[in-house]
Amino acid sequence: MAYRINKEDCICCGACEAVCPVSCISEVEDGKREINENACIDCGSCASVCPVSCILQV
């Protein structure tokens, strides 16, 4: 399994990036965040802190 950020719902707060233990989340266009699925360890930390629940397990 992996996690993916719905960029349409992302509010650019950066909370997910701040808690990622392997630093696999980075800022892309317009301040939105993106998860490097190859580096993600599927811990779920990002999804648990997202205030708008835009990080989904896929």
Secondary structure, DSSP 8 states (H G I E B T S, - for coil): --EEE-TTT-----HHHHH-TT--EEE-GGG-EEE-TTT-----HHHHH-TT--EEE-
